[in-house]
Amino acid sequence: MQLRYNYRAYPDAAQRRALARAFGCARVVWNDCLRDRREAHAAGLPYVTSAELSRLRITQAKRTEERAWLADVSAVILQQSLRDLDTAYKNFFDGLTGKRQGRKVGPPRYKSKKDTRQSIRLTTNAFSLQDNGTVYVAKVGNLKVMWSRRLPAPPTSLTITKDSSGRYFLSFVVDTEPDILPRLETDAGIDLGLSAFAVLSDGTKISAPRFLRRAEKKLKRLQRELSRKQKGSKNRAKACIEVARQHARVADRRRDWHHKVSTQIIRDNQAVYVEDLAVSALGRTRLARSVHDAGWSAFVGMLEYKAALHGRTFAKVDRAFPSSQVCSVCGFRDGPKPLHVRQWTCGACGTVHDRDLNAARNVLCEGRRIVAAGRAETLNACGAPVRRAHVPAQRGEAGSRRKGQPTQAGIPGR
C-alpha cells in the first residue's frame, strides 16, 4: 500500500528563489496546456493529446524568447505538471460518465501566482536522499530537512509544497507492506458528536478539544489588525502571514490530536465501526464552525487507512440508520428526538439511555451485522434498502520504478 510521509524543510534564500521559479514554471505549463485544450474544445477540434502538448508547451517553448526561462528548472517538474493536468481531466471525465465513484469534480481551472498554496511534483529522476541527511532536488540544491521519523521504504515520488504561512514541506510517497498487529477480541462502535467528540460503545467518552474555539480570541485580534492595513502594502502582506500562521497552528494541533486518538482506537480494537455522517451538509448549518472544528471527516479517514495498514476491520454504518432512535437493549424504536435531549427512557423496557452511548452501541451492532452479511445494505426508516455511499478512490501518484533508483530508505546518515 502507498503511504505519504511529510517533513518540514528549511531552504535558504537562494533555494527559496529557485523553488519560487519552479512553482512559477509548473504553473505556466499547466495554464498553457489548459488554455490549448479549452480553445480546441471551443473551436470544435479534437482533444489535444499530452504528447502534442509536451512538444509544443515544453520542448519547443524552451527555444522561444518569451518562454526561454522554462529551461531554468528541471524538465521533470514540467512533465509532472502536465501529468497532473491529465489526471484532473481524467477525474472530470470519469465523473461525468460514472466511472469515478464519489462526489463529482469540476473541470480543471487556471492556477494563479497569488494562490496561497504552491506545489511541484518530482520523480526519483529529479531528487535523491543524501548521506548527510539532506534531500537533493535538481536545479534547487540540497534542502535541509527536519527528519521526525525514518522512511520505511525508498520513496517513489516527492511533492514540495509551500503553504499560506510560508512553510515548506516535503511529502514522500512510499510503497510499504501492511504492519499487522496482534489479533484482539474487542471491537468498538463510535458515535461522533460535538459535546463529546466521540463516544465508544464500551462507555469511553473522548471530550472535544475545540482547538479553533480556543484560538478565536487571538484570531480575532489578528483579523482586526489585518483589516486596518492598507491593501497592497507590505504591512498587509505581513499581517496575512500572521493570520495564516495562527490558522496553521490550529490545524496542526487538530491533526496531531486526531492521529493520536485514531491510533489508540485502532490498536485497542480488532474492529471499528463508525456512522457515515454528511459532514458537507452539516457544514452549511448554524453548527458549521463547530463541525469544521471537530474535523470528523479527517478523523474517519485516519481510522480507515490505519485499519487497512494494521489489519483491522473497518466499516461505515449508513447515515440512514436510526442509531439515536432505537433502544440498544430491546430494539424498540422510540422515534426521533431533538438535539437538546441527551437522555431518554425507552417506552418498551423502561431503560434510561444516554443518547450518545446508546447510539454507539447501536452502531456497534449494525457494524457487526454489516460485516457478517458482507456489507449488506441497511434498511431505512421505511424498510427499503439504502445504497451505501461510495468511498472515493485514492488519487494515483506519479512515481518511478524501484529498479535502479538512487534513493534509500530511512534517514541518511543515521
C-alpha positions in Angstrom: 0.0 0.0 0.0 1.1 3.6 -0.6 1.8 5.9 2.4 2.7 9.5 2.5 5.3 10.9 4.9 5.6 14.7 5.4 8.6 16.5 6.7 9.4 20.2 7.3 12.0 21.7 5.0 14.2 24.8 5.6 15.5 26.1 2.3 17.9 29.1 2.4 17.3 32.3 0.4 18.8 31.0 -2.9 16.8 27.8 -2.6 13.6 29.7 -1.9 14.1 31.7 -5.1 14.8 28.5 -7.0 11.7 26.9 -5.6 9.6 30.0 -6.5 10.9 29.8 -10.0 9.9 26.1 -10.1 6.5 26.8 -8.8 6.0 29.5 -11.4 7.2 27.4 -14.3 5.0 24.5 -13.4 2.0 26.9 -13.1 2.8 28.4 -16.6 2.9 24.9 -18.2 -0.4 24.0 -16.5 -2.1 27.2 -17.7 -0.7 27.0 -21.3 -1.8 23.4 -21.7 -5.2 24.0 -20.2 -5.7 27.0 -22.5 -4.8 25.0 -25.6 -7.4 22.3 -24.7 -10.1 24.8 -23.9 -9.5 26.6 -27.1 -9.6 23.4 -29.1 -12.9 22.4 -27.4 -14.4 25.8 -28.1 -13.4 25.5 -31.8 -14.8 22.0 -32.1 -11.4 20.5 -32.6 -10.3 17.1 -31.3 -8.9 16.7 -27.8 -5.2 17.8 -27.7 -3.1 14.9 -26.6 -0.4 15.0 -23.9 2.4 14.2 -26.4 1.4 17.2 -28.5 1.2 19.5 -25.5 4.6 18.3 -24.3 6.2 19.0 -27.6 4.6 22.5 -28.0 4.5 23.8 -24.5 7.6 22.3 -23.0 10.2 21.2 -25.7 9.5 23.9 -28.3 8.6 26.6 -25.7 12.1 26.5 -24.2 13.5 27.6 -27.6 11.4 30.7 -27.8 12.4 34.0 -26.4 9.3 34.5 -24.2 9.5 31.0 -22.6 13.2 30.5 -22.5 13.2 30.6 -18.7 11.5 27.2 -18.6 14.9 25.7 -19.1 16.0 27.1 -15.7 14.0 24.3 -13.9 14.1 20.6 -14.1 12.2 19.1 -17.0 10.7 16.5 -14.6 8.8 19.3 -12.9 7.2 20.5 -16.2 6.3 17.0 -17.3 4.7 16.2 -13.9 2.6 19.4 -14.2 1.3 18.1 -17.5 0.6 14.7 -15.9 -1.3 16.3 -13.1 -3.5 18.2 -15.7 -4.2 14.8 -17.4 -5.2 13.4 -14.1 -7.5 16.3 -13.4 -9.2 15.9 -16.8 -9.5 12.1 -16.3 -11.2 12.6 -13.0 -13.6 15.1 -14.6 -14.5 12.8 -17.5 -14.8 9.7 -15.3 -17.2 11.7 -13.0 -19.4 12.6 -16.0 -19.5 9.0 -17.3 -19.9 7.4 -13.8 -16.6 5.6 -13.8 -15.3 7.6 -10.9 -17.0 6.9 -7.6 -17.8 9.6 -5.0 -18.5 13.2 -5.5 -18.2 14.6 -9.0 -15.4 17.0 -9.6 -15.4 20.0 -11.9 -13.1 20.7 -14.9 -9.5 21.9 -14.3 -9.1 25.6 -13.6 -6.3 28.1 -14.2 -3.7 28.5 -11.5 -2.7 31.9 -10.1 0.6 33.0 -8.6 -1.5 34.6 -5.9 -2.7 31.2 -4.7 -1.8 30.6 -1.0 -0.6 27.1 -1.8 2.1 26.3 -4.3 3.5 22.8 -5.1 5.6 20.8 -7.5 5.9 17.1 -8.0 9.0 15.1 -8.8 10.0 11.5 -9.5 13.2 9.8 -8.5 15.0 11.2 -11.6 14.9 14.7 -10.0 15.6 14.1 -6.3 17.7 11.8 -4.1 18.4 11.4 -0.4 22.0 12.3 0.6 24.2 10.7 3.2 24.3 14.0 5.3 20.6 14.0 5.8 19.7 16.5 3.1 17.5 16.0 0.1 18.9 16.9 -3.3 16.5 18.5 -5.7 17.5 19.1 -9.3 18.4 22.7 -10.0 17.4 23.7 -6.4 20.2 22.1 -4.3 20.4 20.2 -1.1 17.4 21.0 1.1 17.7 20.9 4.9 15.0 18.6 6.3 13.8 18.0 9.8 13.5 14.2 9.9 10.9 13.3 12.5 10.9 9.6 11.7 12.5 7.1 9.3 11.2 6.3 5.8 10.1 2.6 5.8 11.0 2.2 2.1 12.6 4.0 -0.7 10.3 6.9 -1.9 8.8 6.8 -5.4 7.8 10.4 -5.7 8.3 13.7 -3.9 6.0 16.7 -3.6 7.4 20.0 -2.4 4.7 22.3 -1.0 4.7 25.9 0.2 1.7 26.7 2.4 -0.1 30.0 3.0 2.1 30.7 6.1 5.3 30.4 4.1 6.4 27.0 5.4 7.9 24.4 3.1 7.1 20.7 3.3 8.5 17.6 1.6 6.0 14.8 1.0 7.4 11.4 0.1 5.2 8.6 -1.2 6.5 5.1 -0.4 5.2 1.6 -1.1 5.1 -0.4 2.1 3.7 -3.7 3.3 0.9 -3.8 5.9 2.0 -3.8 9.6 -0.3 -6.4 11.0 -1.0 -6.0 14.8 -1.7 -8.9 17.1 -5.3 -10.0 16.9 -7.7 -8.9 19.6 -11.2 -9.9 20.7 -12.6 -6.4 21.2 -14.5 -4.2 18.8 -15.9 -0.7 19.1 -18.8 1.3 17.7 -18.1 5.1 17.6 -20.7 7.9 17.8 -19.2 11.2 16.8 -20.6 14.4 18.2 -20.0 18.0 19.3 -20.5 18.0 23.1 -18.2 14.9 23.2 -16.0 14.3 20.2 -16.5 10.6 20.3 -18.3 8.1 22.5 -17.3 4.5 22.2 -19.6 1.5 22.8 -17.8 0.5 25.9 -18.7 3.8 27.6 -15.4 5.7 26.9 -16.0 9.4 26.2 -13.5 11.5 24.4 -14.0 15.1 25.0 -13.8 17.6 22.2 -10.6 19.7 22.4 -12.1 22.6 20.3 -8.8 24.0 19.0 -10.4 26.6 16.9 -12.6 27.9 19.7 -9.6 28.2 22.0 -7.7 30.2 19.4 -10.6 32.5 18.5 -9.5 35.4 20.8 -6.1 35.6 19.2 -7.5 35.1 15.7 -10.0 38.0 16.1 -7.2 40.3 17.2 -5.0 39.3 14.2 -8.0 39.8 11.9 -8.7 43.2 13.3 -5.0 44.2 12.7 -5.2 42.8 9.2 -8.4 44.8 8.4 -6.6 48.1 9.3 -3.8 47.6 6.9 -3.8 49.3 3.5 -4.5 46.9 0.6 -1.4 46.2 -1.4 1.0 47.3 1.3 3.9 45.2 2.7 2.4 45.5 6.2 -0.8 43.9 5.0 1.2 41.0 3.5 2.9 40.5 6.8 -0.4 40.6 8.6 -1.8 38.0 6.2 1.1 35.7 7.0 0.5 36.1 10.8 -3.2 35.1 10.3 -2.2 32.2 8.2 0.4 31.0 10.8 -2.2 31.1 13.5 -4.7 29.0 11.4 -1.8 26.6 10.6 -1.1 26.1 14.3 -4.8 25.3 14.9 -4.8 22.8 12.0 -1.5 21.2 13.2 -2.8 20.7 16.7 -6.0 19.2 15.5 -4.2 16.9 13.1 -1.8 15.7 15.7 -4.6 15.0 18.2 -6.6 13.1 15.5 -3.6 10.9 14.8 -3.0 10.1 18.5 -6.7 9.3 19.2 -7.2 7.2 16.0 -4.0 5.2 16.5 -5.1 4.4 20.1 -8.5 3.2 18.9 -7.1 1.1 16.2 -4.5 -0.5 18.5 -7.2 -1.3 21.2 -9.8 -2.8 18.9 -9.9 -5.5 16.3 -12.9 -3.9 14.5 -14.1 -0.3 14.4 -17.5 0.9 13.2 -18.5 4.5 12.7 -21.5 6.3 11.3 -21.2 7.8 7.8 -22.1 11.4 8.6 -23.0 14.0 6.0 -20.3 16.4 7.0 -20.6 18.6 4.0 -24.3 19.1 4.7 -23.8 19.8 8.4 -21.1 22.3 7.4 -23.9 24.5 6.0 -25.9 24.7 9.1 -25.7 27.0 12.2 -23.3 24.5 13.7 -20.8 24.9 10.8 -18.0 26.3 12.8 -18.2 23.6 15.5 -18.5 20.8 12.8 -15.4 22.0 10.9 -13.5 22.5 14.2 -14.2 18.8 15.1 -12.8 17.5 11.8 -14.9 14.3 11.7 -14.1 13.6 8.0 -10.3 13.7 8.6 -10.6 11.6 11.7 -12.7 8.9 9.9 -10.2 8.9 7.1 -7.4 8.2 9.5 -9.3 5.3 11.1 -9.9 3.8 7.7 -6.4 3.8 6.4 -4.9 2.8 9.7 -7.3 -0.1 9.9 -6.1 -1.2 6.5 -2.5 -0.7 7.5 -2.7 -2.7 10.7 -5.0 -5.5 9.6 -8.1 -4.3 11.4 -11.7 -4.4 10.3 -13.4 -1.1 9.5 -16.9 -0.4 8.3 -19.2 2.6 8.0 -22.9 2.4 9.1 -25.2 4.2 6.7 -26.4 7.6 7.8 -30.0 6.5 7.3 -29.6 4.0 10.2 -31.6 5.4 13.2 -28.9 4.9 15.8 -30.4 7.6 18.1 -34.0 6.3 17.9 -33.6 2.6 18.7 -33.2 1.1 22.2 -29.9 -0.8 22.4 -31.4 -3.2 25.0 -34.7 -4.3 23.5 -34.6 -2.9 20.0 -37.7 -0.8 20.3 -37.8 2.3 18.0 -38.8 5.3 20.1 -38.8 7.9 17.3 -36.7 11.0 16.5 -35.6 13.3 19.3 -34.3 16.9 19.2 -30.6 17.6 19.9 -31.2 19.0 23.3 -32.5 15.7 24.6 -29.3 13.9 25.9 -31.1 11.2 27.9 -34.3 9.4 27.2 -36.3 6.4 28.6 -37.3 3.5 26.4 -41.1 3.3 26.1 -40.9 -0.5 25.9 -38.4 -1.7 28.5 -38.0 1.4 30.6 -34.2 1.6 30.3 -32.7 5.1 30.8 -30.3 5.7 27.9 -27.5 8.2 27.4 -28.1 9.4 23.9 -24.5 9.1 22.6 -23.7 5.9 24.4 -26.9 4.2 23.1 -26.1 5.4 19.6 -22.6 4.0 19.8 -23.9 0.6 20.9 -26.4 0.6 18.0 -23.6 1.5 15.6 -21.6 -1.5 17.0 -24.5 -3.9 16.5 -25.2 -2.6 13.0 -21.5 -2.7 12.1 -21.3 -6.4 13.2 -24.3 -7.1 11.0 -22.8 -5.4 8.0 -19.5 -7.3 8.3 -21.3 -10.6 8.9 -23.6 -10.1 5.9 -20.7 -9.0 3.7 -21.6 -5.3 3.8 -25.3 -5.9 3.2 -27.4 -2.8 2.6 -29.0 -1.1 5.6 -32.8 -0.6 5.7 -34.0 3.0 6.1 -37.0 4.2 8.2 -39.5 2.9 5.6 -37.9 -0.6 5.4 -36.4 0.0 2.0 -32.7 -0.7 1.2 -30.5 2.3 1.0 -27.5 2.4 -1.3 -24.3 2.9 0.5 -22.2 6.0 -0.1 -19.3 5.3 -2.3 -15.8 5.6 -0.9 -13.7 8.0 -3.0 -10.8 6.3 -4.7 -7.3 7.4 -3.7 -5.6 9.6 -6.3 -2.8 7.8 -8.1 0.7 9.1 -7.6 3.2 9.6 -10.4 6.2 7.5 -9.4 9.3 5.8 -10.6 10.2 2.1 -10.8 12.0 0.6 -7.9 14.7 -0.9 -10.2 17.8 1.3 -10.4 16.5 4.2 -8.3 19.2 6.1 -6.4 17.2 6.8 -3.3 17.5 4.9 0.0 15.1 4.1 2.8 15.4 5.7 6.2 17.2 8.8 7.2 20.6 9.2 5.6 23.5 9.5 8.0 21.6 7.9 10.9 
